[in-house]
């Protein structure tokens, strides 16, 4: 690797079961910024399940760490432009993202994120507990 940079993905002990079937068995990996990574394996090896968990399409509770990468892949591949520096340092990078893709992102930023903050607040205040899948 060309010098260690901060990871854009870091996974430790990622595990997923579907009933009695163990689909992903405690995998660990790190993808540094600027690196190209691939998941290789035969049919049923857990590649799609792993990616689905990283993308938030599947719930997983057995992992100890998960780092969201947001639009990092799209930005690093040049599919979308990164926000200007001033937007990043002032915490309004989300405005740039919603401006770039309003049809897809408006619901996330204006509906889902406030719901998430509300639910976390209830949990932190001891009013509600997290529902398990």
C-alpha positions as CSV (number, residue, x, y, z in Angstrom):
1,X,0.0,0.0,0.0
2,X,1.2,3.5,-0.8
3,X,1.5,4.8,2.8
4,X,-1.3,4.2,5.2
5,X,-4.2,6.6,4.9
6,X,-7.3,6.7,7.0
7,X,-9.8,3.9,6.2
8,X,-13.0,4.6,4.3
9,X,-14.3,1.1,5.4
10,X,-13.2,-0.7,8.6
11,X,-15.0,-3.9,9.6
12,X,-14.4,-6.1,12.6
13,X,-16.1,-9.4,13.4
14,X,-18.9,-8.8,10.9
15,X,-21.4,-11.6,11.3
16,X,-24.8,-12.4,9.9
17,X,-27.2,-15.3,10.4
18,X,-30.4,-16.1,8.6
19,X,-32.1,-18.3,11.1
20,X,-29.7,-21.2,11.6
21,X,-27.7,-20.4,8.5
22,X,-24.4,-18.6,9.1
23,X,-24.0,-16.3,6.0
24,X,-21.1,-14.2,7.2
25,X,-18.7,-15.5,9.8
26,X,-16.8,-12.8,11.7
27,X,-14.9,-11.2,8.9
28,X,-12.5,-8.4,9.4
29,X,-11.1,-6.0,6.7
30,X,-10.0,-2.4,6.2
31,X,-10.2,-0.4,2.9
32,X,-7.9,2.6,3.0
33,X,-8.8,5.9,1.3
34,X,-7.8,5.7,-2.4
35,X,-7.5,1.9,-2.4
36,X,-9.4,-0.5,-4.7
37,X,-11.0,-3.5,-2.9
38,X,-12.8,-6.6,-4.1
39,X,-14.8,-9.3,-2.4
40,X,-13.9,-12.7,-4.0
41,X,-15.5,-16.0,-3.3
42,X,-17.7,-18.7,-4.7
43,X,-21.5,-18.8,-4.7
44,X,-22.9,-18.6,-1.2
45,X,-19.6,-17.2,0.3
46,X,-21.4,-14.1,1.7
47,X,-20.2,-11.4,-0.7
48,X,-23.7,-10.0,-1.4
49,X,-24.7,-10.3,2.2
50,X,-21.5,-8.4,3.3
51,X,-22.1,-5.6,0.8
52,X,-25.8,-5.4,1.8
53,X,-24.8,-5.0,5.5
54,X,-22.3,-2.3,4.6
55,X,-24.8,-0.4,2.5
56,X,-27.4,-0.6,5.3
57,X,-29.8,-2.9,3.4
58,X,-29.5,-5.6,6.1
59,X,-29.6,-5.2,9.8
60,X,-26.6,-6.7,11.6
61,X,-26.0,-6.7,15.3
62,X,-23.0,-8.9,15.7
63,X,-20.5,-6.4,14.3
64,X,-18.5,-4.3,16.8
65,X,-17.6,-1.5,14.4
66,X,-19.1,0.0,11.3
67,X,-18.0,3.2,9.6
68,X,-20.3,4.9,7.1
69,X,-18.7,6.0,3.9
70,X,-21.6,8.1,2.6
71,X,-20.8,9.2,-0.9
72,X,-17.1,8.4,-0.6
73,X,-17.1,5.8,-3.4
74,X,-19.0,8.0,-5.8
75,X,-16.7,11.0,-5.0
76,X,-13.5,8.9,-5.3
77,X,-14.6,7.4,-8.6
78,X,-15.5,10.8,-10.0
79,X,-19.2,10.0,-10.4
80,X,-20.2,13.0,-8.3
81,X,-18.3,16.2,-7.2
82,X,-17.2,16.6,-3.7
83,X,-18.5,19.5,-1.6
84,X,-16.5,22.7,-1.4
85,X,-14.1,22.8,1.6
86,X,-16.1,25.5,3.3
87,X,-19.2,23.3,3.3
88,X,-17.3,20.4,4.8
89,X,-15.8,22.4,7.7
90,X,-19.1,24.2,8.5
91,X,-21.1,20.9,8.6
92,X,-23.3,21.6,5.7
93,X,-22.0,19.1,3.2
94,X,-25.4,17.5,3.3
95,X,-26.7,20.6,1.4
96,X,-24.3,19.9,-1.4
97,X,-25.4,16.3,-1.5
98,X,-29.1,17.1,-1.6
99,X,-28.5,19.7,-4.3
100,X,-26.7,17.1,-6.5
101,X,-29.4,14.4,-6.1
102,X,-32.6,15.9,-4.7
103,X,-35.0,13.2,-6.0
104,X,-33.1,10.5,-4.1
105,X,-31.9,12.3,-1.0
106,X,-34.6,14.7,0.0
107,X,-36.4,12.0,2.1
108,X,-33.2,10.9,3.8
109,X,-32.2,14.4,5.0
110,X,-35.7,15.9,5.6
111,X,-37.7,12.9,6.9
112,X,-35.4,10.0,7.9
113,X,-32.6,11.9,9.7
114,X,-35.0,13.8,12.0
115,X,-36.7,10.5,12.9
116,X,-33.4,9.0,13.7
117,X,-32.3,11.9,15.9
118,X,-35.7,11.8,17.7
119,X,-35.4,8.0,18.3
120,X,-31.9,8.3,19.6
121,X,-32.9,11.1,21.9
122,X,-35.7,9.0,23.3
123,X,-33.3,6.1,23.9
124,X,-30.6,8.4,25.5
125,X,-33.3,9.9,27.8
126,X,-34.4,6.4,28.8
127,X,-37.9,6.9,27.4
128,X,-37.7,4.2,24.8
129,X,-35.5,1.2,24.0
130,X,-34.1,0.1,20.6
131,X,-36.3,-2.5,18.8
132,X,-34.4,-5.6,17.7
133,X,-35.0,-7.4,14.5
